[in-house]
Amino acid sequence: MRKRLVLALMVILVSLSACVNKNAGSTQSSDVYKGTEGIVMNFMPSMPPSQIYSSDTLNFNLEIRNKGTYDAGTVPNNENGPYEKFLKFYVSGYDKSILTGKKEGGSIDPIFDKWLFWEAELEGKSEFNPQGGIVYKDFSTKIGTLPEGMDSFRTNFLLTACYTYETLAVSSVCIDPVPYSTVTREKACTVSDVSLSGGQGAPVAVTKIEEEASKGKARFKIYFENKGNGKIFDMTHNRDDIAKSGRSALDSDGVIRLKCNPYSEKGLGYGDIDKIKLNKILIGGDVASNDITDSCKPVIVNEKGHKIVRLIDGRGFIICEKDGLTGTSAYNTPIEINVTYGYTTSIQKEIEILKIPE
């Protein structure tokens, strides 16, 4: 809520400036609301090492940052079991017969045991915390012996992040109820396209708003693009339900498995990827008459009533209209665009396990 108020104040200030300068432009100038990253993972140097001997302990140290503007986390949905908001991480790509998950003393590392972990909350960057939230995870496993005759063995550890995220783009646009009037009059602004470069502090960005004005009506063509290095997926249709067999696949934490999970039986298919949920398109103040979300096309309304925007290769657009405009004076006003989505990225580290010399 604090971030939305800050954005609104920024829009008002820039809109006032635009009236003086007679032009509209981008409003999210603060670095807090810039960028195209969300959750970013990194293995710490030599944790794990590139080479290690069999029968040693392999230690991992992972840094996880929220470099975006919006908070991420895991919120259980108590009504039907699965998460309505999630921030989960999966470890895969290893052979459990060699990398057993056992620690010194014989206990099993909980991350290797469940092959996943999750975070309840990881805050986004803000004026008070411009670096965003950060958390470190440590896990380890004893390495088993290599088969007879094998001197070395290479394996890739894959770490996958699977989370819900949000994009909020706010800019100033010019509304002209009578753009082609034959009466000569001074106008406070001129209808023009708005370019939004640098992102909005999220992997999915609003890149451009094209405006077309006619008498009593304004039409906006809004462009979206995946600027991150991961995949977008439909957060409203993320469960790995195995309907034909009459059961649902569960993660090891007892919650219905997400399709972005590398262990998922279904995985992310064409019908799941490149879909974002359209929450709101607002022109002017936050009142019902200024909400033009229902006018936006093309959208898919799913069985839950959510409006879904389909992207192609990470890019897409919608066209929304504001009609019923009255008066004769042109003016600047804010436009607010809000979408949510699922997002997944992966990193990997190759490790060579060497047989202990005899």
C-alpha positions as CSV (number, residue, x, y, z in Angstrom):
1,M,0.0,0.0,0.0
2,R,2.9,2.4,0.9
3,K,4.4,1.8,-2.6
4,R,1.1,2.5,-4.3
5,L,0.7,5.8,-2.5
6,V,4.3,6.8,-3.4
7,L,3.6,6.0,-7.0
8,A,0.3,8.0,-7.0
9,L,2.1,11.1,-5.5
10,M,4.8,10.8,-8.2
11,V,2.1,10.7,-10.9
12,I,0.4,13.8,-9.5
13,L,3.6,15.8,-9.4
14,V,4.7,14.8,-12.9
15,S,1.2,15.5,-14.2
16,L,1.3,19.0,-12.8
17,S,4.7,19.5,-14.4
18,A,3.3,18.2,-17.7
19,C,0.5,20.7,-17.7
20,V,3.1,23.5,-17.6
21,N,5.3,21.9,-20.2
22,K,2.3,20.8,-22.4
23,N,3.5,17.2,-22.8
24,A,2.9,13.9,-21.1
25,G,5.7,11.4,-20.2
26,S,6.9,8.6,-18.1
27,T,6.5,9.0,-14.4
28,Q,8.2,6.2,-12.6
29,S,11.7,7.8,-12.5
30,S,12.8,6.6,-9.2
31,D,15.3,3.7,-9.3
32,V,13.1,1.8,-6.9
33,Y,10.5,1.4,-9.6
34,K,13.0,0.6,-12.3
35,G,14.6,-2.6,-13.4
36,T,13.6,-5.9,-15.0
37,E,14.6,-8.4,-12.3
38,G,12.6,-10.3,-9.6
39,I,14.0,-13.2,-7.6
40,V,17.7,-13.7,-8.3
41,M,19.7,-16.7,-7.1
42,N,23.5,-17.2,-7.0
43,F,25.7,-20.0,-5.7
44,M,28.4,-18.4,-3.4
45,P,32.0,-18.8,-4.6
46,S,33.3,-22.3,-4.3
47,M,30.1,-23.3,-2.5
48,P,29.8,-25.8,-4.0
49,P,33.3,-26.3,-5.5
50,S,33.8,-27.4,-9.1
51,Q,35.7,-30.5,-8.0
52,I,35.4,-32.7,-4.9
53,Y,36.5,-36.2,-3.9
54,S,34.0,-39.0,-3.3
55,S,33.2,-39.7,0.4
56,D,33.7,-36.0,1.2
57,T,30.9,-33.6,2.2
58,L,29.5,-31.4,-0.5
59,N,28.4,-28.0,0.9
60,F,26.1,-25.5,-0.8
61,N,25.7,-21.9,0.1
62,L,23.0,-20.1,-1.8
63,E,22.2,-16.3,-2.0
64,I,18.6,-15.4,-2.8
65,R,17.7,-11.7,-3.5
66,N,14.5,-10.0,-4.4
67,K,15.8,-7.4,-6.8
68,G,12.4,-6.3,-7.9
69,T,10.0,-3.7,-6.4
70,Y,7.3,-6.1,-5.1
71,D,7.2,-8.4,-2.1
72,A,7.4,-12.1,-2.7
73,G,6.4,-14.9,-0.4
74,T,4.4,-18.0,0.3
75,V,0.7,-17.6,1.5
76,P,-1.3,-20.8,1.9
77,N,-4.8,-20.8,0.5
78,N,-6.7,-22.6,3.2
79,E,-9.9,-23.0,1.2
80,N,-8.6,-25.5,-1.4
81,G,-5.1,-26.4,-0.4
82,P,-2.7,-24.9,-3.0
83,Y,-0.8,-21.7,-2.6
84,E,-2.4,-18.4,-3.8
85,K,1.0,-16.8,-3.6
86,F,4.2,-18.8,-3.6
87,L,8.0,-18.5,-3.5
88,K,9.4,-22.0,-3.7
89,F,12.8,-23.4,-4.7
90,Y,13.6,-26.9,-6.0
91,V,16.9,-28.8,-6.1
92,S,17.2,-31.3,-8.9
93,G,19.6,-32.9,-11.4
94,Y,21.4,-35.3,-9.0
95,D,21.4,-39.0,-8.4
96,K,20.3,-39.8,-4.8
97,S,22.2,-43.0,-4.8
98,I,25.5,-41.0,-5.1
99,L,24.4,-37.8,-3.4
100,T,22.4,-39.3,-0.6
101,G,21.5,-36.1,1.4
102,K,23.2,-37.6,4.5
103,K,25.1,-35.2,6.7
104,E,28.0,-35.7,9.1
105,G,26.6,-37.9,11.9
106,G,24.1,-39.6,9.7
107,S,21.2,-37.2,9.7
108,I,19.4,-36.2,6.5
109,D,19.7,-32.6,5.3
110,P,16.0,-31.4,5.2
111,I,16.5,-29.7,1.8
112,F,17.9,-32.8,0.2
113,D,15.3,-34.9,1.9
114,K,12.4,-32.9,0.5
115,W,14.3,-31.5,-2.6
116,L,12.6,-28.2,-2.0
117,F,12.4,-25.2,0.4
118,W,10.2,-22.1,0.5
119,E,10.3,-18.6,1.9
120,A,7.3,-17.1,3.8
121,E,8.3,-13.5,2.8
122,L,11.1,-11.8,0.9
123,E,10.5,-8.0,0.6
124,G,11.1,-6.1,-2.6
125,K,13.3,-3.0,-2.8
126,S,12.0,0.3,-1.5
127,E,13.2,3.8,-0.6
128,F,14.2,2.4,2.8
129,N,15.8,-0.8,1.5
130,P,17.0,-0.1,-2.1
131,Q,18.8,-3.5,-2.3
132,G,15.7,-5.5,-1.6
133,G,15.4,-8.5,0.7
134,I,18.1,-11.1,0.9
135,V,18.3,-14.6,2.4
136,Y,21.0,-17.3,2.6
137,K,20.5,-21.0,2.5
138,D,23.0,-23.7,3.4
139,F,22.6,-27.4,2.7
140,S,25.0,-30.3,2.4
141,T,25.3,-34.0,1.5
142,K,27.8,-36.8,1.9
143,I,29.0,-38.2,-1.4
144,G,28.8,-41.9,-1.9
145,T,31.5,-44.0,-3.5
146,L,31.8,-44.1,-7.3
147,P,31.3,-47.4,-9.1
148,E,34.3,-49.6,-9.7
149,G,36.3,-48.5,-12.8
150,M,34.9,-44.9,-12.7
151,D,37.6,-42.3,-11.9
152,S,35.3,-39.3,-12.1
153,F,31.7,-38.4,-12.4
154,R,30.1,-35.0,-13.5
155,T,26.7,-33.9,-12.4
156,N,24.7,-30.7,-12.8
157,F,22.9,-29.3,-9.8
158,L,19.8,-27.4,-11.0
159,L,18.1,-24.9,-8.7
160,T,14.7,-23.7,-9.8
161,A,12.8,-20.7,-8.4
162,C,9.0,-20.7,-8.8
163,Y,7.1,-17.6,-7.6
164,T,4.3,-15.2,-8.1
165,Y,5.1,-11.6,-8.9
166,E,3.4,-8.3,-9.8
167,T,4.0,-5.4,-12.2
168,L,2.5,-2.0,-11.6
169,A,3.1,0.6,-14.3
170,V,2.0,4.2,-13.7
171,S,2.3,7.0,-16.2
172,S,0.7,10.3,-17.2
173,V,-1.4,10.5,-20.4
174,C,-3.3,13.3,-22.1
175,I,-7.1,13.2,-22.3
176,D,-8.6,15.3,-25.0
177,P,-12.4,15.0,-25.3
178,V,-12.5,17.0,-28.6
179,P,-9.2,16.4,-30.4
180,Y,-10.4,17.6,-33.8
181,S,-12.4,20.6,-32.9
182,T,-12.6,23.4,-35.4
183,V,-12.5,25.9,-32.6
184,T,-9.1,27.3,-32.0
185,R,-8.1,27.1,-28.3
186,E,-5.0,26.6,-26.2
187,K,-4.6,23.1,-24.8
188,A,-2.7,22.1,-21.7
189,C,-1.4,18.9,-23.3
190,T,-1.3,17.0,-26.6
191,V,-2.2,13.3,-27.1
192,S,0.9,11.3,-27.8
193,D,2.4,7.9,-27.2
194,V,4.3,7.1,-24.0
195,S,7.5,5.1,-23.9
196,L,8.3,3.3,-20.6
197,S,11.9,2.2,-20.7
198,G,13.9,0.5,-18.0
199,G,11.1,-1.6,-16.6
200,Q,9.0,-1.2,-13.5
201,G,11.0,-3.3,-11.0
202,A,9.7,-6.6,-12.3
203,P,10.6,-9.2,-15.0
204,V,7.4,-8.4,-16.9
205,A,7.4,-4.8,-18.1
206,V,4.9,-2.4,-19.7
207,T,7.1,-1.0,-22.5
208,K,4.8,1.4,-24.4
209,I,1.3,3.0,-24.3
210,E,-0.1,4.2,-27.7
211,E,-3.0,6.6,-27.4
212,E,-5.6,7.4,-30.1
213,A,-8.2,10.1,-29.3
214,S,-11.6,10.7,-30.9
215,K,-14.6,12.7,-29.8
216,G,-15.6,11.6,-26.3
217,K,-13.3,8.6,-26.4
218,A,-9.7,7.6,-25.8
219,R,-8.2,4.3,-26.9
220,F,-5.0,2.9,-25.3
221,K,-2.8,0.2,-26.8
222,I,-0.7,-1.2,-23.9
223,Y,2.4,-3.3,-24.7
224,F,3.8,-6.0,-22.3
225,E,7.1,-7.8,-22.6
226,N,9.0,-10.4,-20.6
227,K,12.3,-8.6,-19.9
228,G,13.6,-11.2,-17.4
229,N,15.6,-14.4,-18.1
230,G,12.9,-16.8,-17.0
231,K,9.5,-18.0,-18.1
232,I,6.0,-16.5,-17.4
233,F,3.2,-18.9,-16.5
234,D,-0.4,-18.7,-15.6
235,M,-0.5,-18.3,-11.8
236,T,-4.3,-19.1,-11.8
237,H,-3.8,-22.5,-13.4
238,N,-0.6,-23.8,-11.7
239,R,-1.6,-27.0,-10.0
240,D,-0.3,-30.3,-11.2
241,D,-3.7,-32.1,-10.9
242,I,-3.7,-35.7,-12.2
243,A,-7.4,-35.8,-12.9
244,K,-7.5,-38.9,-15.0
245,S,-6.1,-41.0,-12.2
246,G,-8.4,-39.4,-9.6
247,R,-5.6,-38.0,-7.5
248,S,-3.5,-34.9,-7.2
249,A,0.3,-34.9,-7.2
250,L,1.7,-33.4,-3.9
251,D,5.0,-31.8,-3.1
252,S,6.9,-33.2,-0.2
253,D,5.5,-30.4,2.0
254,G,2.0,-31.9,1.4
255,V,0.7,-29.1,-0.8
256,I,-0.5,-29.7,-4.4
257,R,2.5,-29.7,-6.7
258,L,3.1,-26.7,-8.9
259,K,3.6,-27.3,-12.6
260,C,6.8,-25.3,-12.6
261,N,8.3,-27.9,-10.3
262,P,11.0,-29.9,-12.2
263,Y,9.5,-33.0,-10.6
264,S,6.0,-32.2,-11.9
265,E,4.3,-35.0,-13.9
266,K,2.7,-32.6,-16.3
267,G,5.1,-29.6,-16.3
268,L,4.4,-26.3,-18.0
269,G,2.8,-26.8,-21.3
270,Y,1.9,-24.4,-24.1
271,G,-1.5,-23.6,-22.4
272,D,0.3,-22.6,-19.2
273,I,3.2,-20.3,-20.4
274,D,3.2,-16.7,-21.4
275,K,0.0,-15.8,-19.6
276,I,-0.5,-12.9,-17.3
277,K,-3.5,-12.0,-15.1
278,L,-4.9,-8.5,-15.8
279,N,-6.0,-7.0,-12.5
280,K,-6.7,-3.3,-13.3
281,I,-6.4,-0.6,-15.9
282,L,-7.3,2.7,-14.3
283,I,-7.5,6.2,-15.9
284,G,-7.5,9.0,-13.4
285,G,-8.6,8.7,-9.7
286,D,-9.5,5.4,-8.1
287,V,-13.2,5.4,-8.7
288,A,-15.4,2.8,-10.4
289,S,-16.1,5.0,-13.4
290,N,-12.4,5.3,-14.2
291,D,-11.7,1.5,-14.2
292,I,-11.6,0.5,-17.8
293,T,-10.4,-3.1,-17.3
294,D,-13.6,-4.6,-18.7
295,S,-13.1,-2.8,-22.0
296,C,-9.7,-4.4,-22.6
297,K,-9.3,-6.8,-25.5
298,P,-8.1,-9.4,-26.3
299,V,-8.3,-11.3,-23.0
300,I,-9.3,-14.8,-22.0
301,V,-11.8,-15.0,-19.1
302,N,-11.0,-18.3,-17.3
303,E,-13.4,-20.5,-15.3
304,K,-12.5,-18.5,-12.2
305,G,-13.5,-15.2,-13.9
306,H,-9.9,-14.0,-14.1
307,K,-8.9,-11.9,-17.2
308,I,-5.8,-13.5,-18.8
309,V,-3.6,-11.8,-21.4
310,R,-1.9,-14.2,-23.8
311,L,1.7,-13.3,-24.8
312,I,3.5,-14.7,-27.8
313,D,7.2,-15.4,-27.3
314,G,7.1,-13.1,-24.2
315,R,5.4,-10.2,-25.9
316,G,1.8,-9.0,-26.3
317,F,-0.6,-6.1,-26.0
318,I,-4.2,-5.2,-25.1
319,I,-6.4,-2.3,-26.3
320,C,-8.6,-0.6,-23.7
321,E,-11.0,2.3,-24.1
322,K,-12.2,5.2,-22.0
323,D,-15.5,6.5,-23.3
324,G,-18.1,9.0,-22.1
325,L,-15.5,11.8,-22.1
326,T,-17.1,15.3,-21.8
327,G,-15.9,18.9,-21.8
328,T,-13.7,20.7,-24.2
329,S,-10.5,21.1,-22.3
330,A,-7.5,18.7,-22.6
331,Y,-5.9,17.5,-19.4
332,N,-3.2,15.2,-18.0
333,T,-4.2,12.3,-15.8
334,P,-2.6,9.1,-14.4
335,I,-2.9,5.7,-16.0
336,E,-2.3,2.7,-13.8
337,I,-1.7,-0.8,-15.2
338,N,-1.5,-3.8,-12.8
339,V,-0.8,-7.4,-13.7
340,T,0.3,-10.5,-11.7
341,Y,1.8,-13.7,-13.0
342,G,3.8,-16.8,-12.1
343,Y,7.5,-16.7,-13.0
344,T,10.3,-19.3,-13.0
345,T,14.0,-19.2,-13.4
346,S,16.9,-21.7,-12.9
347,I,20.6,-21.7,-12.3
348,Q,22.9,-24.6,-12.4
349,K,26.4,-25.6,-11.2
350,E,28.4,-28.5,-12.7
351,I,30.4,-30.5,-10.2
352,E,33.0,-33.1,-10.9
353,I,33.3,-35.9,-8.3
354,L,36.8,-37.5,-8.3
355,K,37.5,-41.0,-7.0
356,I,39.9,-41.0,-4.0
357,P,43.3,-42.2,-5.2
358,E,44.2,-45.6,-3.7
